[in-house]
Amino acid sequence: MEFNVNEKCIHCGKCINDCIGRALKFDENKIPVLDETKCIKCQHCLAICPVGALSIMGKNPDDSDLPENKPKASEVLSLIKTRRSFRHYKRENVDKELMDKLKDMLNWVPTGVNNHGLHFSFIDDVEVMDDFRNYTNGKMLRVLTNPALKHLAGKFDRYKNAFLRGEDIIFRGAPHMVVVSAPVDAPCADIDPVIALSYFELYAQSLGIGTCWCGIVYAVIKMFPELCEHLEIPEGYKVGYAMLFGMPDEKYQRATQPEQCKIISVKKGIKDSAVFEKMKRYFWNFVR
């Protein structure tokens, strides 16, 4: 792995103190040196250097963006409050420039242990989406109307009448979709895709693009293996989640007024639990 420290180094040790893997240390000349076996390639050393003296993995610090134009906290909060799940879309492709911005942003989403193994399957053309939509809807309709397969329908059975009426109950007419998958052996395989789509959603809506978390799509992709093949999800990867998106055909005028979450401040003093209470907690924590 390429690791360089140039003459601008002021020997402050910030890179060493911030290295989560303890992969950096000073040499006899007080120059940071790297132990590659401990490096997780997070590039924190490159990011924290106050003078841009350090490069790693061939990355030039001069090519990094600087945090000069952070949005105001009130603007970020407004975006969070006013984001909605869109279920009505214009039948048109998102502009290529916007689509490229969305895809490029995903390179910066955080992952557990800096594992950058996420795989993103984009359907970025409405005609390709129609092909995927028609196949999946047809497949689901056959399952829901086949008495022998009724036990496979599960929660989808309540959508049966909508399917029979020809409603696009799964994809909501969305022109695009992104499906995130993760290696089954990734440290945070269940969480990383959700984190990625959370970032994707907020950035998309800041660009005027509507999004919708879609558990039904997630379920049918897991149900029909050929869909995984069509989405080119690699072997050894598990589907993480799916998000529909496109230019919205509706406009929300204001934020909602949600019920308040239960938020507590934890106090000092941990007490051991009774055996029965522990068993209940184990069940609740691992039931799904």
MIDOSE-1310 file (N, C-alpha, C; in nm, 2 decimals, decimal comma, always signed):
residues 288
mefn	+0,09/-0,12/+0,00/+0,00/+0,00/+0,00/+0,09/+0,12/+0,00; +0,06/+0,22/-0,09/+0,14/+0,34/-0,10/+0,11/+0,43/+0,02; +0,21/+0,47/+0,09/+0,19/+0,56/+0,21/+0,31/+0,66/+0,21; +0,28/+0,79/+0,20/+0,39/+0,89/+0,19/+0,37/+1,01/+0,29
vnek	+0,47/+1,06/+0,34/+0,47/+1,18/+0,43/+0,57/+1,27/+0,37; +0,53/+1,39/+0,33/+0,62/+1,49/+0,27/+0,68/+1,59/+0,37; +0,76/+1,68/+0,31/+0,83/+1,77/+0,40/+0,74/+1,87/+0,47; +0,61/+1,88/+0,44/+0,52/+1,97/+0,51/+0,48/+1,92/+0,65
cihc	+0,51/+1,79/+0,68/+0,48/+1,73/+0,81/+0,53/+1,82/+0,92; +0,44/+1,85/+1,02/+0,48/+1,93/+1,13/+0,49/+1,84/+1,26; +0,49/+1,71/+1,24/+0,51/+1,62/+1,35/+0,41/+1,63/+1,47; +0,29/+1,67/+1,43/+0,19/+1,70/+1,54/+0,13/+1,57/+1,60
gkci	+0,14/+1,46/+1,53/+0,09/+1,33/+1,58/-0,06/+1,31/+1,57; -0,13/+1,41/+1,50/-0,28/+1,39/+1,49/-0,32/+1,26/+1,42; -0,24/+1,23/+1,31/-0,27/+1,11/+1,24/-0,26/+0,99/+1,32; -0,15/+0,99/+1,41/-0,13/+0,87/+1,49/-0,24/+0,86/+1,60
ndci	-0,27/+0,97/+1,66/-0,37/+0,96/+1,77/-0,51/+0,92/+1,71; -0,54/+0,95/+1,59/-0,67/+0,93/+1,53/-0,68/+0,79/+1,46; -0,57/+0,72/+1,45/-0,57/+0,60/+1,38/-0,64/+0,49/+1,46; -0,76/+0,44/+1,42/-0,84/+0,35/+1,49/-0,77/+0,21/+1,50
gral	-0,69/+0,17/+1,40/-0,63/+0,05/+1,40/-0,49/+0,05/+1,46; -0,45/+0,16/+1,52/-0,31/+0,18/+1,57/-0,21/+0,13/+1,47; -0,23/+0,17/+1,35/-0,14/+0,13/+1,24/-0,03/+0,23/+1,22; -0,03/+0,35/+1,28/+0,07/+0,45/+1,26/+0,15/+0,47/+1,39
kfde	+0,28/+0,50/+1,37/+0,37/+0,54/+1,48/+0,48/+0,62/+1,43; +0,54/+0,70/+1,51/+0,66/+0,78/+1,47/+0,78/+0,69/+1,46; +0,87/+0,72/+1,36/+1,00/+0,66/+1,36/+1,10/+0,74/+1,44; +1,22/+0,71/+1,43/+1,33/+0,78/+1,50/+1,34/+0,93/+1,47
nkip	+1,29/+0,97/+1,35/+1,29/+1,11/+1,31/+1,16/+1,18/+1,33; +1,07/+1,11/+1,40/+0,94/+1,16/+1,43/+0,86/+1,18/+1,30; +0,87/+1,09/+1,21/+0,79/+1,08/+1,09/+0,70/+0,96/+1,10; +0,57/+0,98/+1,07/+0,47/+0,87/+1,08/+0,50/+0,76/+0,98
vlde	+0,50/+0,64/+1,03/+0,52/+0,52/+0,94/+0,40/+0,43/+0,96; +0,37/+0,35/+0,86/+0,25/+0,27/+0,85/+0,28/+0,12/+0,87; +0,20/+0,06/+0,95/+0,20/-0,09/+0,96/+0,08/-0,14/+0,88; +0,10/-0,18/+0,76/-0,01/-0,22/+0,66/-0,10/-0,33/+0,72
tkci	-0,04/-0,41/+0,80/-0,12/-0,52/+0,85/-0,23/-0,48/+0,95; -0,22/-0,36/+1,00/-0,32/-0,30/+1,09/-0,41/-0,20/+1,03; -0,38/-0,16/+0,91/-0,46/-0,05/+0,84/-0,59/-0,10/+0,79; -0,70/-0,02/+0,82/-0,83/-0,06/+0,76/-0,87/+0,03/+0,65
kcqh	-0,78/+0,11/+0,60/-0,79/+0,20/+0,48/-0,91/+0,30/+0,50; -0,92/+0,35/+0,62/-1,03/+0,45/+0,64/-0,99/+0,59/+0,59; -0,86/+0,61/+0,57/-0,81/+0,74/+0,53/-0,83/+0,86/+0,63; -0,85/+0,82/+0,76/-0,86/+0,92/+0,86/-0,73/+1,00/+0,87
clai	-0,62/+0,93/+0,85/-0,49/+1,00/+0,86/-0,48/+1,11/+0,75; -0,52/+1,08/+0,63/-0,52/+1,18/+0,52/-0,62/+1,30/+0,56; -0,73/+1,26/+0,61/-0,83/+1,36/+0,64/-0,80/+1,46/+0,75; -0,73/+1,41/+0,85/-0,70/+1,49/+0,97/-0,58/+1,57/+0,97
cpvg	-0,49/+1,54/+0,88/-0,36/+1,61/+0,87/-0,38/+1,76/+0,84; -0,34/+1,85/+0,94/-0,37/+1,99/+0,92/-0,30/+2,06/+0,81; -0,19/+2,00/+0,76/-0,12/+2,07/+0,65/-0,12/+1,99/+0,52; -0,19/+1,88/+0,51/-0,20/+1,80/+0,39/-0,06/+1,74/+0,36
alsi	+0,01/+1,69/+0,46/+0,14/+1,63/+0,43/+0,14/+1,48/+0,41; +0,02/+1,42/+0,42/+0,02/+1,27/+0,42/-0,07/+1,22/+0,31; -0,02/+1,12/+0,24/-0,11/+1,06/+0,14/-0,10/+0,91/+0,16; -0,21/+0,84/+0,13/-0,22/+0,69/+0,15/-0,30/+0,63/+0,03
mgkn	-0,26/+0,51/-0,01/-0,33/+0,44/-0,12/-0,33/+0,53/-0,24; -0,22/+0,61/-0,26/-0,21/+0,69/-0,38/-0,30/+0,81/-0,39; -0,37/+0,84/-0,27/-0,46/+0,95/-0,27/-0,39/+1,08/-0,24; -0,41/+1,18/-0,32/-0,34/+1,31/-0,30/-0,44/+1,40/-0,21
pdds	-0,39/+1,45/-0,09/-0,48/+1,53/-0,01/-0,53/+1,65/-0,08; -0,46/+1,70/-0,18/-0,50/+1,82/-0,25/-0,63/+1,80/-0,33; -0,66/+1,67/-0,36/-0,78/+1,64/-0,43/-0,90/+1,62/-0,35; -0,88/+1,63/-0,22/-1,00/+1,61/-0,12/-1,08/+1,74/-0,11
dlpe	-1,21/+1,72/-0,10/-1,29/+1,84/-0,07/-1,27/+1,89/+0,07; -1,28/+2,02/+0,09/-1,26/+2,08/+0,22/-1,40/+2,12/+0,28; -1,42/+2,10/+0,41/-1,55/+2,12/+0,47/-1,57/+2,27/+0,49; -1,58/+2,35/+0,38/-1,60/+2,49/+0,39/-1,75/+2,54/+0,38
nkpk	-1,83/+2,46/+0,32/-1,97/+2,50/+0,29/-2,07/+2,40/+0,35; -2,05/+2,38/+0,48/-2,15/+2,29/+0,55/-2,28/+2,36/+0,55; -2,39/+2,29/+0,53/-2,52/+2,35/+0,54/-2,55/+2,39/+0,68; -2,64/+2,48/+0,70/-2,67/+2,52/+0,83/-2,75/+2,41/+0,90
asev	-2,73/+2,40/+1,03/-2,80/+2,30/+1,11/-2,95/+2,30/+1,09; -3,01/+2,42/+1,07/-3,15/+2,44/+1,05/-3,19/+2,38/+0,92; -3,11/+2,39/+0,82/-3,14/+2,34/+0,68/-3,14/+2,19/+0,68; -3,04/+2,13/+0,76/-3,04/+1,99/+0,77/-3,16/+1,93/+0,84
lsli	-3,20/+2,00/+0,95/-3,32/+1,96/+1,02/-3,44/+1,97/+0,94; -3,45/+2,08/+0,86/-3,57/+2,10/+0,78/-3,58/+1,99/+0,67; -3,47/+1,95/+0,62/-3,47/+1,84/+0,52/-3,52/+1,71/+0,59; -3,47/+1,68/+0,71/-3,51/+1,56/+0,78/-3,66/+1,57/+0,81
ktrr	-3,71/+1,68/+0,85/-3,85/+1,69/+0,89/-3,94/+1,69/+0,77; -3,90/+1,74/+0,66/-3,99/+1,74/+0,54/-3,98/+1,63/+0,44; -3,88/+1,54/+0,46/-3,87/+1,43/+0,37/-3,99/+1,34/+0,38; -4,04/+1,29/+0,27/-4,16/+1,20/+0,27/-4,13/+1,08/+0,18
sfrh	-4,21/+0,98/+0,20/-4,20/+0,86/+0,11/-4,30/+0,89/+0,00; -4,25/+0,89/-0,12/-4,33/+0,93/-0,24/-4,38/+0,80/-0,31; -4,51/+0,80/-0,35/-4,57/+0,69/-0,41/-4,64/+0,73/-0,54; -4,61/+0,85/-0,59/-4,66/+0,89/-0,72/-4,54/+0,96/-0,79
ykre	-4,51/+0,91/-0,91/-4,39/+0,96/-0,98/-4,42/+1,00/-1,13; -4,34/+1,09/-1,18/-4,35/+1,12/-1,32/-4,29/+1,00/-1,40; -4,35/+0,97/-1,51/-4,30/+0,86/-1,60/-4,19/+0,92/-1,69; -4,07/+0,94/-1,63/-3,96/+0,99/-1,70/-3,83/+0,95/-1,62
nvdk	-3,72/+0,95/-1,70/-3,59/+0,92/-1,64/-3,54/+1,04/-1,56; -3,48/+1,02/-1,45/-3,41/+1,12/-1,38/-3,29/+1,17/-1,47; -3,27/+1,30/-1,47/-3,16/+1,35/-1,55/-3,03/+1,28/-1,52; -2,95/+1,25/-1,62/-2,83/+1,18/-1,61/-2,73/+1,24/-1,51
elmd	-2,72/+1,37/-1,52/-2,63/+1,44/-1,43/-2,67/+1,42/-1,28; -2,80/+1,43/-1,25/-2,85/+1,40/-1,12/-2,83/+1,26/-1,08; -2,85/+1,16/-1,17/-2,83/+1,02/-1,15/-2,68/+0,99/-1,11; -2,59/+1,06/-1,19/-2,45/+1,04/-1,16/-2,41/+1,09/-1,02
klkd	-2,47/+1,20/-0,98/-2,44/+1,26/-0,85/-2,49/+1,16/-0,74; -2,60/+1,10/-0,76/-2,65/+1,01/-0,66/-2,56/+0,89/-0,65; -2,52/+0,84/-0,76/-2,43/+0,72/-0,76/-2,30/+0,75/-0,70; -2,24/+0,87/-0,73/-2,11/+0,90/-0,68/-2,11/+0,93/-0,53
mlnw	-2,22/+0,98/-0,48/-2,23/+1,01/-0,34/-2,21/+0,88/-0,25; -2,26/+0,77/-0,31/-2,25/+0,64/-0,23/-2,11/+0,60/-0,20; -2,01/+0,65/-0,26/-1,87/+0,62/-0,23/-1,84/+0,67/-0,09; -1,92/+0,77/-0,03/-1,88/+0,83/+0,10/-1,97/+0,78/+0,21
vptg	-2,06/+0,68/+0,19/-2,15/+0,64/+0,30/-2,06/+0,56/+0,40; -2,09/+0,57/+0,53/-2,01/+0,50/+0,63/-2,06/+0,35/+0,63; -1,96/+0,27/+0,67/-1,99/+0,12/+0,68/-1,91/+0,07/+0,80; -1,96/-0,04/+0,86/-1,89/-0,10/+0,97/-1,75/-0,15/+0,94
vnnh	-1,65/-0,11/+1,02/-1,51/-0,15/+1,01/-1,46/-0,10/+0,87; -1,52/+0,00/+0,82/-1,48/+0,06/+0,69/-1,48/-0,05/+0,58; -1,58/-0,14/+0,58/-1,59/-0,24/+0,48/-1,66/-0,19/+0,36; -1,59/-0,16/+0,26/-1,65/-0,10/+0,14/-1,69/-0,21/+0,04
glhf	-1,76/-0,32/+0,08/-1,80/-0,42/+0,00/-1,94/-0,41/-0,05; -2,01/-0,30/-0,02/-2,15/-0,29/-0,06/-2,16/-0,30/-0,22; -2,27/-0,35/-0,26/-2,30/-0,36/-0,40/-2,44/-0,29/-0,43; -2,44/-0,20/-0,53/-2,56/-0,13/-0,56/-2,61/-0,16/-0,70
sfid	-2,73/-0,22/-0,71/-2,79/-0,25/-0,84/-2,89/-0,14/-0,87; -2,86/-0,06/-0,97/-2,95/+0,05/-1,01/-3,03/+0,01/-1,13; -3,16/+0,04/-1,13/-3,24/+0,04/-1,25/-3,26/+0,19/-1,28; -3,18/+0,24/-1,38/-3,18/+0,38/-1,41/-3,25/+0,42/-1,54
dvev	-3,33/+0,33/-1,59/-3,40/+0,35/-1,72/-3,54/+0,31/-1,70; -3,64/+0,39/-1,73/-3,78/+0,36/-1,70/-3,83/+0,23/-1,78; -3,77/+0,21/-1,90/-3,81/+0,09/-1,98/-3,76/-0,04/-1,92; -3,64/-0,03/-1,86/-3,58/-0,14/-1,79/-3,66/-0,17/-1,66
mddf	-3,70/-0,06/-1,60/-3,79/-0,07/-1,48/-3,92/-0,14/-1,51; -3,98/-0,10/-1,63/-4,11/-0,16/-1,67/-4,09/-0,31/-1,69; -3,98/-0,35/-1,75/-3,95/-0,49/-1,77/-3,95/-0,57/-1,64; -3,87/-0,51/-1,54/-3,86/-0,57/-1,41/-4,00/-0,57/-1,34
rnyt	-4,07/-0,46/-1,35/-4,20/-0,45/-1,29/-4,30/-0,55/-1,34; -4,31/-0,56/-1,47/-4,40/-0,65/-1,53/-4,38/-0,80/-1,50; -4,25/-0,83/-1,50/-4,21/-0,97/-1,47/-4,25/-1,00/-1,32; -4,21/-0,91/-1,23/-4,23/-0,94/-1,09/-4,38/-0,94/-1,06
ngkm	-4,46/-0,84/-1,11/-4,60/-0,83/-1,08/-4,67/-0,96/-1,14; -4,63/-1,01/-1,25/-4,69/-1,13/-1,31/-4,66/-1,25/-1,22; -4,53/-1,25/-1,17/-4,50/-1,37/-1,09/-4,58/-1,36/-0,96; -4,59/-1,25/-0,90/-4,67/-1,24/-0,77/-4,81/-1,27/-0,80
lrvl	-4,87/-1,23/-0,91/-5,01/-1,26/-0,94/-5,03/-1,41/-0,95; -4,94/-1,48/-1,01/-4,95/-1,63/-1,02/-4,94/-1,69/-0,88; -4,86/-1,64/-0,80/-4,85/-1,69/-0,66/-4,98/-1,67/-0,58; -5,03/-1,55/-0,59/-5,15/-1,51/-0,51/-5,27/-1,58/-0,56
tnpa	-5,28/-1,63/-0,69/-5,40/-1,69/-0,74/-5,38/-1,84/-0,75; -5,27/-1,89/-0,71/-5,25/-2,04/-0,71/-5,28/-2,10/-0,58; -5,39/-2,17/-0,56/-5,42/-2,23/-0,43/-5,31/-2,31/-0,37; -5,23/-2,38/-0,45/-5,12/-2,46/-0,40/-5,01/-2,38/-0,34
lkhl	-5,00/-2,25/-0,38/-4,89/-2,17/-0,33/-4,94/-2,06/-0,22; -5,07/-2,08/-0,18/-5,12/-1,98/-0,09/-5,04/-1,96/+0,03; -4,97/-2,07/+0,08/-4,90/-2,06/+0,21/-4,77/-1,97/+0,18; -4,73/-1,95/+0,06/-4,62/-1,87/+0,03/-4,65/-1,72/+0,02
agkf	-4,78/-1,69/+0,00/-4,82/-1,55/-0,02/-4,80/-1,47/+0,11; -4,83/-1,53/+0,22/-4,81/-1,46/+0,35/-4,88/-1,32/+0,35; -4,81/-1,22/+0,39/-4,86/-1,08/+0,40/-4,91/-1,02/+0,27; -4,86/-1,08/+0,16/-4,90/-1,03/+0,03/-5,04/-1,06/-0,01
dryk	-5,10/-1,16/+0,07/-5,24/-1,19/+0,03/-5,34/-1,08/+0,05; -5,30/-0,98/+0,14/-5,39/-0,87/+0,16/-5,39/-0,77/+0,04; -5,29/-0,79/-0,05/-5,28/-0,70/-0,16/-5,34/-0,77/-0,29; -5,40/-0,89/-0,27/-5,44/-0,97/-0,38/-5,54/-0,90/-0,47
nafl	-5,64/-0,83/-0,41/-5,74/-0,76/-0,49/-5,68/-0,65/-0,57; -5,58/-0,58/-0,51/-5,51/-0,47/-0,58/-5,44/-0,53/-0,71; -5,37/-0,65/-0,69/-5,30/-0,71/-0,80/-5,41/-0,75/-0,91; -5,52/-0,80/-0,87/-5,62/-0,84/-0,97/-5,68/-0,72/-1,04
rged	-5,68/-0,61/-0,98/-5,72/-0,48/-1,05/-5,61/-0,42/-1,13; -5,50/-0,48/-1,13/-5,39/-0,44/-1,22/-5,31/-0,32/-1,15; -5,33/-0,30/-1,02/-5,25/-0,19/-0,96/-5,11/-0,23/-0,94; -5,02/-0,13/-0,95/-4,88/-0,16/-0,93/-4,85/-0,14/-0,78
iifr	-4,90/-0,23/-0,70/-4,89/-0,21/-0,56/-4,75/-0,23/-0,51; -4,66/-0,30/-0,58/-4,52/-0,32/-0,54/-4,44/-0,20/-0,57; -4,44/-0,15/-0,69/-4,34/-0,05/-0,74/-4,40/+0,09/-0,74; -4,53/+0,10/-0,73/-4,59/+0,24/-0,72/-4,56/+0,32/-0,84
gaph	-4,54/+0,26/-0,95/-4,51/+0,34/-1,08/-4,38/+0,41/-1,08; -4,29/+0,37/-0,99/-4,16/+0,44/-0,98/-4,08/+0,41/-1,11; -4,01/+0,51/-1,16/-3,92/+0,48/-1,28/-3,79/+0,42/-1,25; -3,75/+0,42/-1,13/-3,61/+0,38/-1,09/-3,61/+0,30/-0,96
mvvv	-3,51/+0,23/-0,94/-3,49/+0,15/-0,82/-3,34/+0,13/-0,79; -3,30/+0,13/-0,66/-3,17/+0,08/-0,62/-3,18/-0,02/-0,52; -3,11/-0,13/-0,54/-3,11/-0,24/-0,44/-2,97/-0,26/-0,39; -2,95/-0,26/-0,26/-2,82/-0,27/-0,19/-2,80/-0,41/-0,14
sapv	-2,69/-0,46/-0,16/-2,66/-0,59/-0,10/-2,52/-0,59/-0,04; -2,49/-0,68/+0,05/-2,37/-0,68/+0,13/-2,31/-0,82/+0,13; -2,18/-0,83/+0,14/-2,12/-0,97/+0,16/-2,17/-1,03/+0,29; -2,21/-1,16/+0,29/-2,27/-1,22/+0,40/-2,17/-1,22/+0,52
dapc	-2,04/-1,21/+0,49/-1,94/-1,21/+0,60/-1,89/-1,07/+0,64; -1,96/-0,97/+0,59/-1,92/-0,83/+0,63/-1,96/-0,81/+0,77; -1,88/-0,73/+0,84/-1,90/-0,71/+0,99/-2,04/-0,66/+1,02; -2,10/-0,58/+0,94/-2,23/-0,52/+0,96/-2,32/-0,54/+0,84
adid	-2,33/-0,66/+0,79/-2,40/-0,69/+0,67/-2,55/-0,65/+0,67; -2,61/-0,65/+0,79/-2,75/-0,62/+0,80/-2,78/-0,47/+0,81; -2,68/-0,40/+0,86/-2,70/-0,25/+0,89/-2,64/-0,16/+0,78; -2,53/-0,20/+0,72/-2,47/-0,11/+0,62/-2,56/-0,07/+0,51
pvia	-2,64/-0,16/+0,45/-2,73/-0,12/+0,34/-2,83/-0,02/+0,38; -2,88/-0,03/+0,51/-2,98/+0,07/+0,56/-2,92/+0,20/+0,58; -2,79/+0,20/+0,63/-2,72/+0,33/+0,64/-2,70/+0,40/+0,51; -2,66/+0,32/+0,41/-2,63/+0,37/+0,28/-2,76/+0,43/+0,22
lsyf	-2,87/+0,36/+0,23/-3,00/+0,41/+0,17/-3,05/+0,54/+0,25; -3,02/+0,55/+0,38/-3,06/+0,67/+0,45/-2,98/+0,79/+0,40; -2,85/+0,77/+0,37/-2,78/+0,88/+0,31/-2,84/+0,91/+0,17; -2,86/+0,80/+0,09/-2,91/+0,82/-0,04/-3,04/+0,89/-0,04
elya	-3,13/+0,86/+0,05/-3,26/+0,92/+0,05/-3,25/+1,07/+0,08; -3,18/+1,11/+0,18/-3,17/+1,25/+0,21/-3,10/+1,33/+0,10; -3,00/+1,28/+0,04/-2,93/+1,35/-0,07/-3,03/+1,36/-0,19; -3,10/+1,25/-0,22/-3,19/+1,25/-0,34/-3,30/+1,36/-0,32
qslg	-3,36/+1,36/-0,20/-3,46/+1,46/-0,17/-3,41/+1,60/-0,17; -3,28/+1,62/-0,14/-3,22/+1,75/-0,15/-3,21/+1,80/-0,29; -3,20/+1,70/-0,38/-3,20/+1,73/-0,53/-3,33/+1,73/-0,59; -3,44/+1,72/-0,51/-3,57/+1,73/-0,57/-3,62/+1,59/-0,62
igtc	-3,56/+1,48/-0,58/-3,59/+1,35/-0,63/-3,67/+1,28/-0,52; -3,78/+1,22/-0,55/-3,86/+1,15/-0,45/-3,81/+1,01/-0,43; -3,83/+0,96/-0,31/-3,78/+0,82/-0,28/-3,89/+0,75/-0,20; -3,88/+0,62/-0,19/-3,97/+0,54/-0,11/-3,90/+0,41/-0,06
wcgi	-3,88/+0,39/+0,07/-3,83/+0,26/+0,12/-3,94/+0,16/+0,09; -3,89/+0,05/+0,03/-3,99/-0,05/-0,02/-3,97/-0,19/+0,04; -4,03/-0,23/+0,15/-4,02/-0,36/+0,20/-4,08/-0,47/+0,12; -4,18/-0,44/+0,04/-4,24/-0,54/-0,05/-4,14/-0,58/-0,16
vyav	-4,07/-0,48/-0,22/-3,97/-0,51/-0,32/-3,86/-0,59/-0,26; -3,82/-0,56/-0,14/-3,71/-0,63/-0,06/-3,75/-0,78/-0,05; -3,88/-0,80/-0,01/-3,93/-0,93/+0,01/-3,94/-1,01/-0,12; -3,99/-0,95/-0,22/-4,00/-1,03/-0,35/-3,87/-1,07/-0,41
ikmf	-3,77/-0,98/-0,39/-3,63/-1,01/-0,45/-3,58/-1,13/-0,37; -3,60/-1,13/-0,24/-3,55/-1,25/-0,17/-3,63/-1,37/-0,20; -3,76/-1,36/-0,24/-3,84/-1,47/-0,27/-3,81/-1,54/-0,40; -3,77/-1,45/-0,50/-3,75/-1,51/-0,64/-3,61/-1,49/-0,67
pelc	-3,53/-1,60/-0,67/-3,38/-1,59/-0,69/-3,34/-1,54/-0,83; -3,43/-1,56/-0,93/-3,39/-1,51/-1,06/-3,38/-1,35/-1,06; -3,45/-1,29/-0,97/-3,44/-1,14/-0,96/-3,31/-1,10/-0,91; -3,25/-1,18/-0,82/-3,11/-1,15/-0,78/-3,01/-1,17/-0,89
ehle	-3,04/-1,27/-0,97/-2,95/-1,29/-1,09/-2,96/-1,17/-1,18; -3,08/-1,13/-1,21/-3,11/-1,02/-1,30/-3,04/-0,89/-1,25; -3,05/-0,87/-1,12/-2,99/-0,75/-1,06/-2,84/-0,76/-1,05; -2,78/-0,87/-1,09/-2,64/-0,90/-1,09/-2,58/-0,89/-0,95
ipeg	-2,66/-0,94/-0,85/-2,61/-0,94/-0,71/-2,50/-1,05/-0,70; -2,38/-1,02/-0,66/-2,28/-1,12/-0,66/-2,31/-1,24/-0,57; -2,24/-1,36/-0,60/-2,25/-1,47/-0,51/-2,19/-1,43/-0,38; -2,24/-1,49/-0,27/-2,19/-1,46/-0,14/-2,24/-1,33/-0,08
ykvg	-2,34/-1,26/-0,15/-2,40/-1,14/-0,10/-2,54/-1,16/-0,06; -2,59/-1,09/+0,03/-2,73/-1,09/+0,08/-2,79/-0,96/+0,05; -2,92/-0,97/+0,01/-3,00/-0,84/-0,02/-3,02/-0,77/+0,11; -2,98/-0,64/+0,11/-3,00/-0,56/+0,23/-3,13/-0,48/+0,23
yaml	-3,16/-0,41/+0,12/-3,29/-0,34/+0,12/-3,30/-0,28/-0,02; -3,42/-0,23/-0,05/-3,45/-0,17/-0,18/-3,52/-0,03/-0,16; -3,49/+0,06/-0,25/-3,55/+0,19/-0,25/-3,59/+0,23/-0,39; -3,72/+0,27/-0,40/-3,77/+0,33/-0,53/-3,74/+0,47/-0,53
fgmp	-3,72/+0,53/-0,65/-3,70/+0,67/-0,66/-3,73/+0,72/-0,80; -3,75/+0,85/-0,81/-3,78/+0,92/-0,94/-3,83/+1,06/-0,92; -3,86/+1,13/-1,03/-3,91/+1,26/-1,01/-4,05/+1,26/-0,96; -4,08/+1,32/-0,85/-4,21/+1,31/-0,79/-4,32/+1,38/-0,87
deky	-4,44/+1,32/-0,86/-4,56/+1,37/-0,93/-4,65/+1,43/-0,83; -4,60/+1,47/-0,71/-4,68/+1,53/-0,61/-4,59/+1,62/-0,53; -4,64/+1,71/-0,45/-4,56/+1,80/-0,37/-4,62/+1,81/-0,23; -4,54/+1,78/-0,13/-4,59/+1,80/+0,01/-4,56/+1,94/+0,05
qrat	-4,66/+2,01/+0,11/-4,66/+2,15/+0,14/-4,60/+2,18/+0,28; -4,59/+2,08/+0,36/-4,54/+2,11/+0,50/-4,50/+1,98/+0,56; -4,43/+1,99/+0,68/-4,39/+1,87/+0,75/-4,50/+1,81/+0,83; -4,49/+1,68/+0,86/-4,59/+1,62/+0,94/-4,57/+1,66/+1,09
qpeq	-4,66/+1,61/+1,17/-4,65/+1,64/+1,32/-4,66/+1,50/+1,39; -4,54/+1,43/+1,39/-4,54/+1,29/+1,44/-4,56/+1,29/+1,60; -4,61/+1,17/+1,64/-4,61/+1,15/+1,78/-4,47/+1,14/+1,84; -4,45/+1,19/+1,96/-4,32/+1,19/+2,02/-4,26/+1,06/+2,05
ckii	-4,14/+1,04/+2,01/-4,07/+0,91/+2,05/-4,04/+0,91/+2,20; -4,02/+0,80/+2,26/-3,98/+0,79/+2,40/-3,83/+0,80/+2,41; -3,79/+0,91/+2,47/-3,64/+0,94/+2,48/-3,61/+0,96/+2,63; -3,51/+0,88/+2,67/-3,47/+0,89/+2,81/-3,32/+0,92/+2,82
svkk	-3,28/+0,97/+2,94/-3,14/+0,99/+2,97/-3,10/+0,88/+3,07; -3,01/+0,80/+3,03/-2,96/+0,69/+3,11/-2,89/+0,74/+3,23; -2,91/+0,67/+3,35/-2,85/+0,71/+3,47/-2,74/+0,61/+3,50; -2,65/+0,65/+3,60/-2,54/+0,57/+3,64/-2,59/+0,45/+3,73
gikd	-2,51/+0,35/+3,73/-2,54/+0,23/+3,82/-2,61/+0,12/+3,74; -2,53/+0,03/+3,68/-2,58/-0,09/+3,61/-2,61/-0,20/+3,71; -2,73/-0,26/+3,71/-2,77/-0,36/+3,80/-2,79/-0,49/+3,71; -2,74/-0,60/+3,77/-2,76/-0,73/+3,70/-2,90/-0,77/+3,70
savf	-2,94/-0,83/+3,59/-3,09/-0,87/+3,57/-3,11/-1,01/+3,62; -3,23/-1,04/+3,66/-3,27/-1,17/+3,70/-3,27/-1,26/+3,57; -3,26/-1,39/+3,60/-3,24/-1,49/+3,49/-3,36/-1,48/+3,39; -3,48/-1,48/+3,44/-3,60/-1,47/+3,36/-3,60/-1,34/+3,27
ekmk	-3,56/-1,23/+3,33/-3,56/-1,11/+3,26/-3,45/-1,11/+3,15; -3,34/-1,18/+3,18/-3,24/-1,20/+3,07/-3,29/-1,28/+2,96; -3,36/-1,39/+2,99/-3,42/-1,47/+2,88/-3,51/-1,39/+2,79; -3,60/-1,31/+2,86/-3,69/-1,23/+2,78/-3,61/-1,13/+2,68
ryfw	-3,51/-1,07/+2,74/-3,43/-0,98/+2,66/-3,36/-1,05/+2,54; -3,31/-1,17/+2,57/-3,24/-1,25/+2,46/-3,35/-1,27/+2,35; -3,47/-1,31/+2,39/-3,57/-1,34/+2,29/-3,60/-1,21/+2,21; -3,63/-1,10/+2,28/-3,66/-0,98/+2,21/-3,55/-0,93/+2,11
nfvr	-3,43/-0,95/+2,16/-3,31/-0,90/+2,08/-3,28/-0,99/+1,96; -3,32/-1,12/+1,97/-3,28/-1,20/+1,86/-3,40/-1,27/+1,79; -3,52/-1,23/+1,82/-3,64/-1,30/+1,76/-3,64/-1,28/+1,61; -3,59/-1,17/+1,56/-3,59/-1,16/+1,41/-3,45/-1,14/+1,37
